[in-house]
Amino acid sequence: MVVIRLSRGGSKARPFFNIVVSDKRVRRDGRFIERIGFYNPIAVASEEGLRIAQDRLTYWKSVGAQASPTVERLIKQAAKKAA
């Protein structure tokens, strides 16, 4: 199964997450198929905290990829910000 989930990056106490499409059997920070965005939970007002490529997201969902609950929450947050 293909899933859309977060992959952690950054350093200790400074998390940064990539939103990736990967196989469910691969470990969290391992190999991925495509990077479709990022999430920076500690972004200040002048920095961009969330970016998702909506065209790639709709493509992957149309071919059966399932998003994790956290990524679903971020998708709703991005849609709300874009509107």
PDB file of N, CA, C and O in Angstrom, chain B, residues numbered from 101:
ATOM      1  N   MET B 101       0.841  -1.177   0.000  1.00  0.00           N
ATOM      2  CA  MET B 101       0.000   0.000   0.000  1.00  0.00           C
ATOM      3  C   MET B 101       0.891   1.246   0.000  1.00  0.00           C
ATOM      4  O   MET B 101       1.956   1.267   0.617  1.00  0.00           O
ATOM      5  N   VAL B 102       0.440   2.256  -0.690  1.00  0.00           N
ATOM      6  CA  VAL B 102       1.162   3.523  -0.745  1.00  0.00           C
ATOM      7  C   VAL B 102       0.511   4.497   0.230  1.00  0.00           C
ATOM      8  O   VAL B 102      -0.711   4.639   0.257  1.00  0.00           O
ATOM      9  N   VAL B 103       1.340   5.167   1.033  1.00  0.00           N
ATOM     10  CA  VAL B 103       0.834   6.107   2.024  1.00  0.00           C
ATOM     11  C   VAL B 103       1.508   7.466   1.863  1.00  0.00           C
ATOM     12  O   VAL B 103       2.625   7.576   1.357  1.00  0.00           O
ATOM     13  N   ILE B 104       0.794   8.490   2.309  1.00  0.00           N
ATOM     14  CA  ILE B 104       1.333   9.842   2.360  1.00  0.00           C
ATOM     15  C   ILE B 104       1.545  10.141   3.831  1.00  0.00           C
ATOM     16  O   ILE B 104       0.595  10.147   4.613  1.00  0.00           O
ATOM     17  N   ARG B 105       2.796  10.390   4.211  1.00  0.00           N
ATOM     18  CA  ARG B 105       3.099  10.579   5.631  1.00  0.00           C
ATOM     19  C   ARG B 105       4.246  11.555   5.821  1.00  0.00           C
ATOM     20  O   ARG B 105       4.835  12.050   4.860  1.00  0.00           O
ATOM     21  N   LEU B 106       4.547  11.817   7.086  1.00  0.00           N
ATOM     22  CA  LEU B 106       5.625  12.731   7.431  1.00  0.00           C
ATOM     23  C   LEU B 106       6.927  11.959   7.601  1.00  0.00           C
ATOM     24  O   LEU B 106       6.942  10.839   8.111  1.00  0.00           O
ATOM     25  N   SER B 107       8.012  12.578   7.164  1.00  0.00           N
ATOM     26  CA  SER B 107       9.347  12.032   7.355  1.00  0.00           C
ATOM     27  C   SER B 107      10.146  13.085   8.106  1.00  0.00           C
ATOM     28  O   SER B 107      10.271  14.216   7.637  1.00  0.00           O
ATOM     29  N   ARG B 108      10.685  12.731   9.258  1.00  0.00           N
ATOM     30  CA  ARG B 108      11.316  13.719  10.115  1.00  0.00           C
ATOM     31  C   ARG B 108      12.727  14.061   9.651  1.00  0.00           C
ATOM     32  O   ARG B 108      13.493  13.198   9.223  1.00  0.00           O
ATOM     33  N   GLY B 109      13.037  15.334   9.751  1.00  0.00           N
ATOM     34  CA  GLY B 109      14.376  15.827   9.474  1.00  0.00           C
ATOM     35  C   GLY B 109      14.725  16.846  10.538  1.00  0.00           C
ATOM     36  O   GLY B 109      14.104  16.864  11.600  1.00  0.00           O
ATOM     37  N   GLY B 110      15.691  17.682  10.278  1.00  0.00           N
ATOM     38  CA  GLY B 110      16.080  18.689  11.250  1.00  0.00           C
ATOM     39  C   GLY B 110      17.046  18.127  12.268  1.00  0.00           C
ATOM     40  O   GLY B 110      17.581  17.031  12.102  1.00  0.00           O
ATOM     41  N   SER B 111      17.260  18.883  13.314  1.00  0.00           N
ATOM     42  CA  SER B 111      18.186  18.461  14.356  1.00  0.00           C
ATOM     43  C   SER B 111      17.444  18.292  15.674  1.00  0.00           C
ATOM     44  O   SER B 111      16.229  18.476  15.745  1.00  0.00           O
ATOM     45  N   LYS B 112      18.175  17.947  16.697  1.00  0.00           N
ATOM     46  CA  LYS B 112      17.581  17.748  18.002  1.00  0.00           C
ATOM     47  C   LYS B 112      16.912  19.043  18.468  1.00  0.00           C
ATOM     48  O   LYS B 112      17.520  20.111  18.418  1.00  0.00           O
ATOM     49  N   ALA B 113      15.686  18.947  18.910  1.00  0.00           N
ATOM     50  CA  ALA B 113      14.883  20.068  19.409  1.00  0.00           C
ATOM     51  C   ALA B 113      14.516  21.076  18.319  1.00  0.00           C
ATOM     52  O   ALA B 113      13.976  22.136  18.638  1.00  0.00           O
ATOM     53  N   ARG B 114      14.787  20.785  17.049  1.00  0.00           N
ATOM     54  CA  ARG B 114      14.390  21.652  15.932  1.00  0.00           C
ATOM     55  C   ARG B 114      13.820  20.784  14.808  1.00  0.00           C
ATOM     56  O   ARG B 114      14.471  20.595  13.781  1.00  0.00           O
ATOM     57  N   PRO B 115      12.607  20.256  14.999  1.00  0.00           N
ATOM     58  CA  PRO B 115      12.058  19.324  14.018  1.00  0.00           C
ATOM     59  C   PRO B 115      11.674  19.999  12.704  1.00  0.00           C
ATOM     60  O   PRO B 115      11.311  21.175  12.673  1.00  0.00           O
ATOM     61  N   PHE B 116      11.762  19.238  11.636  1.00  0.00           N
ATOM     62  CA  PHE B 116      11.339  19.650  10.307  1.00  0.00           C
ATOM     63  C   PHE B 116      10.837  18.387   9.619  1.00  0.00           C
ATOM     64  O   PHE B 116      11.503  17.352   9.656  1.00  0.00           O
ATOM     65  N   PHE B 117       9.686  18.465   9.003  1.00  0.00           N
ATOM     66  CA  PHE B 117       9.092  17.276   8.404  1.00  0.00           C
ATOM     67  C   PHE B 117       8.877  17.460   6.914  1.00  0.00           C
ATOM     68  O   PHE B 117       8.390  18.502   6.473  1.00  0.00           O
ATOM     69  N   ASN B 118       9.241  16.445   6.139  1.00  0.00           N
ATOM     70  CA  ASN B 118       8.905  16.391   4.726  1.00  0.00           C
ATOM     71  C   ASN B 118       7.634  15.573   4.590  1.00  0.00           C
ATOM     72  O   ASN B 118       7.468  14.566   5.278  1.00  0.00           O
ATOM     73  N   ILE B 119       6.735  15.992   3.711  1.00  0.00           N
ATOM     74  CA  ILE B 119       5.537  15.219   3.417  1.00  0.00           C
ATOM     75  C   ILE B 119       5.881  14.370   2.201  1.00  0.00           C
ATOM     76  O   ILE B 119       6.116  14.892   1.112  1.00  0.00           O
ATOM     77  N   VAL B 120       5.907  13.061   2.399  1.00  0.00           N
ATOM     78  CA  VAL B 120       6.381  12.156   1.364  1.00  0.00           C
ATOM     79  C   VAL B 120       5.342  11.087   1.033  1.00  0.00           C
ATOM     80  O   VAL B 120       4.463  10.771   1.835  1.00  0.00           O
ATOM     81  N   VAL B 121       5.472  10.546  -0.169  1.00  0.00           N
ATOM     82  CA  VAL B 121       4.683   9.402  -0.611  1.00  0.00           C
ATOM     83  C   VAL B 121       5.628   8.209  -0.579  1.00  0.00           C
ATOM     84  O   VAL B 121       6.687   8.233  -1.208  1.00  0.00           O
ATOM     85  N   SER B 122       5.248   7.171   0.149  1.00  0.00           N
ATOM     86  CA  SER B 122       6.134   6.011   0.262  1.00  0.00           C
ATOM     87  C   SER B 122       5.329   4.728   0.412  1.00  0.00           C
ATOM     88  O   SER B 122       4.113   4.752   0.602  1.00  0.00           O
ATOM     89  N   ASP B 123       6.027   3.629   0.325  1.00  0.00           N
ATOM     90  CA  ASP B 123       5.429   2.328   0.570  1.00  0.00           C
ATOM     91  C   ASP B 123       5.256   2.169   2.076  1.00  0.00           C
ATOM     92  O   ASP B 123       6.123   2.583   2.846  1.00  0.00           O
ATOM     93  N   LYS B 124       4.162   1.582   2.496  1.00  0.00           N
ATOM     94  CA  LYS B 124       3.882   1.438   3.923  1.00  0.00           C
ATOM     95  C   LYS B 124       4.913   0.584   4.637  1.00  0.00           C
ATOM     96  O   LYS B 124       5.122   0.754   5.838  1.00  0.00           O
ATOM     97  N   ARG B 125       5.564  -0.333   3.928  1.00  0.00           N
ATOM     98  CA  ARG B 125       6.511  -1.247   4.560  1.00  0.00           C
ATOM     99  C   ARG B 125       7.868  -0.607   4.846  1.00  0.00           C
ATOM    100  O   ARG B 125       8.664  -1.167   5.600  1.00  0.00           O
ATOM    101  N   VAL B 126       8.142   0.550   4.260  1.00  0.00           N
ATOM    102  CA  VAL B 126       9.421   1.228   4.444  1.00  0.00           C
ATOM    103  C   VAL B 126       9.382   2.037   5.733  1.00  0.00           C
ATOM    104  O   VAL B 126       8.346   2.601   6.086  1.00  0.00           O
ATOM    105  N   ARG B 127      10.515   2.094   6.438  1.00  0.00           N
ATOM    106  CA  ARG B 127      10.548   2.817   7.707  1.00  0.00           C
ATOM    107  C   ARG B 127      10.277   4.308   7.507  1.00  0.00           C
ATOM    108  O   ARG B 127      10.372   4.818   6.391  1.00  0.00           O
ATOM    109  N   ARG B 128       9.944   4.989   8.575  1.00  0.00           N
ATOM    110  CA  ARG B 128       9.482   6.379   8.533  1.00  0.00           C
ATOM    111  C   ARG B 128      10.419   7.313   7.781  1.00  0.00           C
ATOM    112  O   ARG B 128       9.963   8.075   6.928  1.00  0.00           O
ATOM    113  N   ASP B 129      11.709   7.276   8.072  1.00  0.00           N
ATOM    114  CA  ASP B 129      12.661   8.192   7.446  1.00  0.00           C
ATOM    115  C   ASP B 129      13.453   7.527   6.324  1.00  0.00           C
ATOM    116  O   ASP B 129      14.500   8.029   5.916  1.00  0.00           O
ATOM    117  N   GLY B 130      12.956   6.404   5.831  1.00  0.00           N
ATOM    118  CA  GLY B 130      13.671   5.660   4.802  1.00  0.00           C
ATOM    119  C   GLY B 130      13.339   6.122   3.394  1.00  0.00           C
ATOM    120  O   GLY B 130      12.986   7.278   3.165  1.00  0.00           O
ATOM    121  N   ARG B 131      13.460   5.197   2.464  1.00  0.00           N
ATOM    122  CA  ARG B 131      13.241   5.484   1.048  1.00  0.00           C
ATOM    123  C   ARG B 131      11.803   5.949   0.805  1.00  0.00           C
ATOM    124  O   ARG B 131      10.872   5.450   1.437  1.00  0.00           O
ATOM    125  N   PHE B 132      11.627   6.893  -0.102  1.00  0.00           N
ATOM    126  CA  PHE B 132      10.296   7.365  -0.462  1.00  0.00           C
ATOM    127  C   PHE B 132      10.185   7.487  -1.972  1.00  0.00           C
ATOM    128  O   PHE B 132      11.192   7.522  -2.679  1.00  0.00           O
ATOM    129  N   ILE B 133       8.959   7.549  -2.457  1.00  0.00           N
ATOM    130  CA  ILE B 133       8.689   7.641  -3.886  1.00  0.00           C
ATOM    131  C   ILE B 133       8.794   9.089  -4.352  1.00  0.00           C
ATOM    132  O   ILE B 133       9.453   9.381  -5.350  1.00  0.00           O
ATOM    133  N   GLU B 134       8.138   9.994  -3.625  1.00  0.00           N
ATOM    134  CA  GLU B 134       8.120  11.397  -4.026  1.00  0.00           C
ATOM    135  C   GLU B 134       7.912  12.281  -2.804  1.00  0.00           C
ATOM    136  O   GLU B 134       7.180  11.926  -1.880  1.00  0.00           O
ATOM    137  N   ARG B 135       8.567  13.435  -2.812  1.00  0.00           N
ATOM    138  CA  ARG B 135       8.382  14.447  -1.775  1.00  0.00           C
ATOM    139  C   ARG B 135       7.390  15.461  -2.323  1.00  0.00           C
ATOM    140  O   ARG B 135       7.633  16.075  -3.362  1.00  0.00           O
ATOM    141  N   ILE B 136       6.262  15.639  -1.619  1.00  0.00           N
ATOM    142  CA  ILE B 136       5.235  16.537  -2.137  1.00  0.00           C
ATOM    143  C   ILE B 136       5.051  17.796  -1.303  1.00  0.00           C
ATOM    144  O   ILE B 136       4.189  18.617  -1.616  1.00  0.00           O
ATOM    145  N   GLY B 137       5.840  17.966  -0.249  1.00  0.00           N
ATOM    146  CA  GLY B 137       5.720  19.172   0.549  1.00  0.00           C
ATOM    147  C   GLY B 137       6.555  19.095   1.802  1.00  0.00           C
ATOM    148  O   GLY B 137       7.352  18.177   1.992  1.00  0.00           O
ATOM    149  N   PHE B 138       6.350  20.095   2.664  1.00  0.00           N
ATOM    150  CA  PHE B 138       7.054  20.112   3.940  1.00  0.00           C
ATOM    151  C   PHE B 138       6.185  20.766   5.004  1.00  0.00           C
ATOM    152  O   PHE B 138       5.211  21.456   4.703  1.00  0.00           O
ATOM    153  N   TYR B 139       6.569  20.529   6.264  1.00  0.00           N
ATOM    154  CA  TYR B 139       5.890  21.112   7.416  1.00  0.00           C
ATOM    155  C   TYR B 139       6.951  21.495   8.430  1.00  0.00           C
ATOM    156  O   TYR B 139       7.743  20.656   8.858  1.00  0.00           O
ATOM    157  N   ASN B 140       6.964  22.767   8.813  1.00  0.00           N
ATOM    158  CA  ASN B 140       7.906  23.268   9.805  1.00  0.00           C
ATOM    159  C   ASN B 140       7.095  23.731  11.022  1.00  0.00           C
ATOM    160  O   ASN B 140       6.549  24.834  11.005  1.00  0.00           O
ATOM    161  N   PRO B 141       7.007  22.910  12.075  1.00  0.00           N
ATOM    162  CA  PRO B 141       6.153  23.259  13.211  1.00  0.00           C
ATOM    163  C   PRO B 141       6.662  24.436  14.038  1.00  0.00           C
ATOM    164  O   PRO B 141       5.895  25.013  14.809  1.00  0.00           O
ATOM    165  N   ILE B 142       7.926  24.804  13.900  1.00  0.00           N
ATOM    166  CA  ILE B 142       8.454  25.907  14.708  1.00  0.00           C
ATOM    167  C   ILE B 142       8.754  27.139  13.861  1.00  0.00           C
ATOM    168  O   ILE B 142       9.599  27.957  14.225  1.00  0.00           O
ATOM    169  N   ALA B 143       8.063  27.270  12.733  1.00  0.00           N
ATOM    170  CA  ALA B 143       8.277  28.428  11.859  1.00  0.00           C
ATOM    171  C   ALA B 143       7.753  29.690  12.543  1.00  0.00           C
ATOM    172  O   ALA B 143       6.689  29.688  13.161  1.00  0.00           O
ATOM    173  N   VAL B 144       8.526  30.763  12.414  1.00  0.00           N
ATOM    174  CA  VAL B 144       8.072  32.048  12.931  1.00  0.00           C
ATOM    175  C   VAL B 144       7.218  32.722  11.859  1.00  0.00           C
ATOM    176  O   VAL B 144       7.067  32.190  10.759  1.00  0.00           O
ATOM    177  N   ALA B 145       6.668  33.873  12.173  1.00  0.00           N
ATOM    178  CA  ALA B 145       5.695  34.529  11.300  1.00  0.00           C
ATOM    179  C   ALA B 145       6.240  34.819   9.903  1.00  0.00           C
ATOM    180  O   ALA B 145       5.484  34.750   8.933  1.00  0.00           O
ATOM    181  N   SER B 146       7.514  35.136   9.771  1.00  0.00           N
ATOM    182  CA  SER B 146       8.065  35.496   8.461  1.00  0.00           C
ATOM    183  C   SER B 146       8.432  34.283   7.610  1.00  0.00           C
ATOM    184  O   SER B 146       8.690  34.435   6.415  1.00  0.00           O
ATOM    185  N   GLU B 147       8.463  33.089   8.190  1.00  0.00           N
ATOM    186  CA  GLU B 147       8.829  31.874   7.459  1.00  0.00           C
ATOM    187  C   GLU B 147       7.572  31.117   7.036  1.00  0.00           C
ATOM    188  O   GLU B 147       6.516  31.218   7.662  1.00  0.00           O
ATOM    189  N   GLU B 148       7.723  30.360   5.959  1.00  0.00           N
ATOM    190  CA  GLU B 148       6.625  29.513   5.506  1.00  0.00           C
ATOM    191  C   GLU B 148       6.640  28.225   6.329  1.00  0.00           C
ATOM    192  O   GLU B 148       7.660  27.539   6.402  1.00  0.00           O
ATOM    193  N   GLY B 149       5.514  27.905   6.941  1.00  0.00           N
ATOM    194  CA  GLY B 149       5.463  26.743   7.812  1.00  0.00           C
ATOM    195  C   GLY B 149       4.932  25.481   7.170  1.00  0.00           C
ATOM    196  O   GLY B 149       5.197  24.378   7.648  1.00  0.00           O
ATOM    197  N   LEU B 150       4.179  25.635   6.083  1.00  0.00           N
ATOM    198  CA  LEU B 150       3.542  24.477   5.462  1.00  0.00           C
ATOM    199  C   LEU B 150       3.401  24.712   3.965  1.00  0.00           C
ATOM    200  O   LEU B 150       2.931  25.765   3.531  1.00  0.00           O
ATOM    201  N   ARG B 151       3.811  23.724   3.183  1.00  0.00           N
ATOM    202  CA  ARG B 151       3.622  23.779   1.729  1.00  0.00           C
ATOM    203  C   ARG B 151       3.308  22.372   1.245  1.00  0.00           C
ATOM    204  O   ARG B 151       4.016  21.416   1.561  1.00  0.00           O
ATOM    205  N   ILE B 152       2.228  22.263   0.467  1.00  0.00           N
ATOM    206  CA  ILE B 152       1.845  20.983  -0.122  1.00  0.00           C
ATOM    207  C   ILE B 152       1.544  21.218  -1.590  1.00  0.00           C
ATOM    208  O   ILE B 152       0.790  22.130  -1.931  1.00  0.00           O
ATOM    209  N   ALA B 153       2.125  20.405  -2.464  1.00  0.00           N
ATOM    210  CA  ALA B 153       1.837  20.479  -3.897  1.00  0.00           C
ATOM    211  C   ALA B 153       0.480  19.824  -4.132  1.00  0.00           C
ATOM    212  O   ALA B 153       0.379  18.598  -4.176  1.00  0.00           O
ATOM    213  N   GLN B 154      -0.556  20.637  -4.281  1.00  0.00           N
ATOM    214  CA  GLN B 154      -1.923  20.130  -4.383  1.00  0.00           C
ATOM    215  C   GLN B 154      -2.132  19.243  -5.606  1.00  0.00           C
ATOM    216  O   GLN B 154      -2.878  18.266  -5.532  1.00  0.00           O
ATOM    217  N   ASP B 155      -1.489  19.562  -6.728  1.00  0.00           N
ATOM    218  CA  ASP B 155      -1.665  18.739  -7.921  1.00  0.00           C
ATOM    219  C   ASP B 155      -1.122  17.326  -7.712  1.00  0.00           C
ATOM    220  O   ASP B 155      -1.751  16.353  -8.127  1.00  0.00           O
ATOM    221  N   ARG B 156       0.045  17.208  -7.071  1.00  0.00           N
ATOM    222  CA  ARG B 156       0.620  15.886  -6.805  1.00  0.00           C
ATOM    223  C   ARG B 156      -0.188  15.145  -5.733  1.00  0.00           C
ATOM    224  O   ARG B 156      -0.321  13.923  -5.792  1.00  0.00           O
ATOM    225  N   LEU B 157      -0.722  15.878  -4.762  1.00  0.00           N
ATOM    226  CA  LEU B 157      -1.548  15.271  -3.719  1.00  0.00           C
ATOM    227  C   LEU B 157      -2.804  14.660  -4.329  1.00  0.00           C
ATOM    228  O   LEU B 157      -3.160  13.527  -4.006  1.00  0.00           O
ATOM    229  N   THR B 158      -3.475  15.395  -5.203  1.00  0.00           N
ATOM    230  CA  THR B 158      -4.680  14.859  -5.834  1.00  0.00           C
ATOM    231  C   THR B 158      -4.355  13.670  -6.730  1.00  0.00           C
ATOM    232  O   THR B 158      -5.137  12.723  -6.810  1.00  0.00           O
ATOM    233  N   TYR B 159      -3.202  13.711  -7.408  1.00  0.00           N
ATOM    234  CA  TYR B 159      -2.804  12.573  -8.235  1.00  0.00           C
ATOM    235  C   TYR B 159      -2.622  11.323  -7.377  1.00  0.00           C
ATOM    236  O   TYR B 159      -3.177  10.269  -7.690  1.00  0.00           O
ATOM    237  N   TRP B 160      -1.858  11.432  -6.310  1.00  0.00           N
ATOM    238  CA  TRP B 160      -1.578  10.250  -5.489  1.00  0.00           C
ATOM    239  C   TRP B 160      -2.836   9.726  -4.814  1.00  0.00           C
ATOM    240  O   TRP B 160      -2.994   8.514  -4.665  1.00  0.00           O
ATOM    241  N   LYS B 161      -3.735  10.616  -4.404  1.00  0.00           N
ATOM    242  CA  LYS B 161      -4.988  10.150  -3.813  1.00  0.00           C
ATOM    243  C   LYS B 161      -5.856   9.463  -4.862  1.00  0.00           C
ATOM    244  O   LYS B 161      -6.583   8.521  -4.547  1.00  0.00           O
ATOM    245  N   SER B 162      -5.782   9.938  -6.126  1.00  0.00           N
ATOM    246  CA  SER B 162      -6.596   9.327  -7.183  1.00  0.00           C
ATOM    247  C   SER B 162      -6.125   7.915  -7.535  1.00  0.00           C
ATOM    248  O   SER B 162      -6.919   7.100  -8.005  1.00  0.00           O
ATOM    249  N   VAL B 163      -4.849   7.619  -7.313  1.00  0.00           N
ATOM    250  CA  VAL B 163      -4.355   6.273  -7.600  1.00  0.00           C
ATOM    251  C   VAL B 163      -4.366   5.373  -6.365  1.00  0.00           C
ATOM    252  O   VAL B 163      -3.849   4.257  -6.412  1.00  0.00           O
ATOM    253  N   GLY B 164      -4.951   5.847  -5.258  1.00  0.00           N
ATOM    254  CA  GLY B 164      -5.177   4.981  -4.105  1.00  0.00           C
ATOM    255  C   GLY B 164      -4.303   5.194  -2.896  1.00  0.00           C
ATOM    256  O   GLY B 164      -4.398   4.427  -1.938  1.00  0.00           O
ATOM    257  N   ALA B 165      -3.450   6.207  -2.898  1.00  0.00           N
ATOM    258  CA  ALA B 165      -2.616   6.455  -1.717  1.00  0.00           C
ATOM    259  C   ALA B 165      -3.488   6.975  -0.577  1.00  0.00           C
ATOM    260  O   ALA B 165      -4.423   7.744  -0.796  1.00  0.00           O
ATOM    261  N   GLN B 166      -3.172   6.548   0.628  1.00  0.00           N
ATOM    262  CA  GLN B 166      -3.922   6.990   1.801  1.00  0.00           C
ATOM    263  C   GLN B 166      -3.034   7.859   2.674  1.00  0.00           C
ATOM    264  O   GLN B 166      -1.877   7.523   2.923  1.00  0.00           O
ATOM    265  N   ALA B 167      -3.572   8.966   3.133  1.00  0.00           N
ATOM    266  CA  ALA B 167      -2.819   9.883   3.973  1.00  0.00           C
ATOM    267  C   ALA B 167      -2.939   9.476   5.438  1.00  0.00           C
ATOM    268  O   ALA B 167      -3.971   8.960   5.868  1.00  0.00           O
ATOM    269  N   SER B 168      -1.874   9.716   6.195  1.00  0.00           N
ATOM    270  CA  SER B 168      -1.912   9.461   7.631  1.00  0.00           C
ATOM    271  C   SER B 168      -2.831  10.494   8.287  1.00  0.00           C
ATOM    272  O   SER B 168      -3.106  11.535   7.690  1.00  0.00           O
ATOM    273  N   PRO B 169      -3.306  10.225   9.498  1.00  0.00           N
ATOM    274  CA  PRO B 169      -4.185  11.194  10.168  1.00  0.00           C
ATOM    275  C   PRO B 169      -3.546  12.580  10.328  1.00  0.00           C
ATOM    276  O   PRO B 169      -4.224  13.595  10.175  1.00  0.00           O
ATOM    277  N   THR B 170      -2.263  12.622  10.631  1.00  0.00           N
ATOM    278  CA  THR B 170      -1.582  13.909  10.789  1.00  0.00           C
ATOM    279  C   THR B 170      -1.514  14.657   9.467  1.00  0.00           C
ATOM    280  O   THR B 170      -1.723  15.870   9.425  1.00  0.00           O
ATOM    281  N   VAL B 171      -1.224  13.946   8.397  1.00  0.00           N
ATOM    282  CA  VAL B 171      -1.169  14.583   7.084  1.00  0.00           C
ATOM    283  C   VAL B 171      -2.561  15.050   6.666  1.00  0.00           C
ATOM    284  O   VAL B 171      -2.681  16.106   6.045  1.00  0.00           O
ATOM    285  N   GLU B 172      -3.606  14.306   6.981  1.00  0.00           N
ATOM    286  CA  GLU B 172      -4.971  14.757   6.695  1.00  0.00           C
ATOM    287  C   GLU B 172      -5.254  16.077   7.396  1.00  0.00           C
ATOM    288  O   GLU B 172      -5.853  16.980   6.811  1.00  0.00           O
ATOM    289  N   ARG B 173      -4.826  16.191   8.645  1.00  0.00           N
ATOM    290  CA  ARG B 173      -5.016  17.438   9.395  1.00  0.00           C
ATOM    291  C   ARG B 173      -4.259  18.580   8.730  1.00  0.00           C
ATOM    292  O   ARG B 173      -4.777  19.692   8.636  1.00  0.00           O
ATOM    293  N   LEU B 174      -3.036  18.318   8.267  1.00  0.00           N
ATOM    294  CA  LEU B 174      -2.246  19.353   7.603  1.00  0.00           C
ATOM    295  C   LEU B 174      -2.845  19.752   6.259  1.00  0.00           C
ATOM    296  O   LEU B 174      -2.774  20.919   5.874  1.00  0.00           O
ATOM    297  N   ILE B 175      -3.434  18.793   5.540  1.00  0.00           N
ATOM    298  CA  ILE B 175      -4.090  19.099   4.266  1.00  0.00           C
ATOM    299  C   ILE B 175      -5.265  20.047   4.494  1.00  0.00           C
ATOM    300  O   ILE B 175      -5.448  21.010   3.750  1.00  0.00           O
ATOM    301  N   LYS B 176      -6.054  19.769   5.519  1.00  0.00           N
ATOM    302  CA  LYS B 176      -7.176  20.653   5.846  1.00  0.00           C
ATOM    303  C   LYS B 176      -6.686  22.029   6.248  1.00  0.00           C
ATOM    304  O   LYS B 176      -7.287  23.039   5.883  1.00  0.00           O
ATOM    305  N   GLN B 177      -5.603  22.071   6.996  1.00  0.00           N
ATOM    306  CA  GLN B 177      -5.018  23.344   7.424  1.00  0.00           C
ATOM    307  C   GLN B 177      -4.519  24.134   6.225  1.00  0.00           C
ATOM    308  O   GLN B 177      -4.709  25.349   6.176  1.00  0.00           O
ATOM    309  N   ALA B 178      -3.889  23.483   5.260  1.00  0.00           N
ATOM    310  CA  ALA B 178      -3.384  24.156   4.063  1.00  0.00           C
ATOM    311  C   ALA B 178      -4.534  24.663   3.200  1.00  0.00           C
ATOM    312  O   ALA B 178      -4.453  25.757   2.642  1.00  0.00           O
ATOM    313  N   ALA B 179      -5.604  23.879   3.085  1.00  0.00           N
ATOM    314  CA  ALA B 179      -6.762  24.285   2.300  1.00  0.00           C
ATOM    315  C   ALA B 179      -7.432  25.508   2.934  1.00  0.00           C
ATOM    316  O   ALA B 179      -7.884  26.414   2.235  1.00  0.00           O
ATOM    317  N   LYS B 180      -7.486  25.516   4.256  1.00  0.00           N
ATOM    318  CA  LYS B 180      -8.086  26.638   4.971  1.00  0.00           C
ATOM    319  C   LYS B 180      -7.251  27.904   4.772  1.00  0.00           C
ATOM    320  O   LYS B 180      -7.795  28.996   4.609  1.00  0.00           O
ATOM    321  N   LYS B 181      -5.929  27.747   4.786  1.00  0.00           N
ATOM    322  CA  LYS B 181      -5.035  28.885   4.594  1.00  0.00           C
ATOM    323  C   LYS B 181      -5.106  29.419   3.170  1.00  0.00           C
ATOM    324  O   LYS B 181      -5.008  30.626   2.950  1.00  0.00           O
ATOM    325  N   ALA B 182      -5.277  28.516   2.200  1.00  0.00           N
ATOM    326  CA  ALA B 182      -5.328  28.922   0.788  1.00  0.00           C
ATOM    327  C   ALA B 182      -6.640  29.630   0.443  1.00  0.00           C
ATOM    328  O   ALA B 182      -6.673  30.473  -0.454  1.00  0.00           O
ATOM    329  N   ALA B 183      -7.705  29.297   1.143  1.00  0.00           N
ATOM    330  CA  ALA B 183      -9.020  29.888   0.828  1.00  0.00           C
ATOM    331  C   ALA B 183      -9.169  31.293   1.364  1.00  0.00           C
ATOM    332  O   ALA B 183     -10.214  31.917   1.180  1.00  0.00           O
TER     333      ALA B 183
END
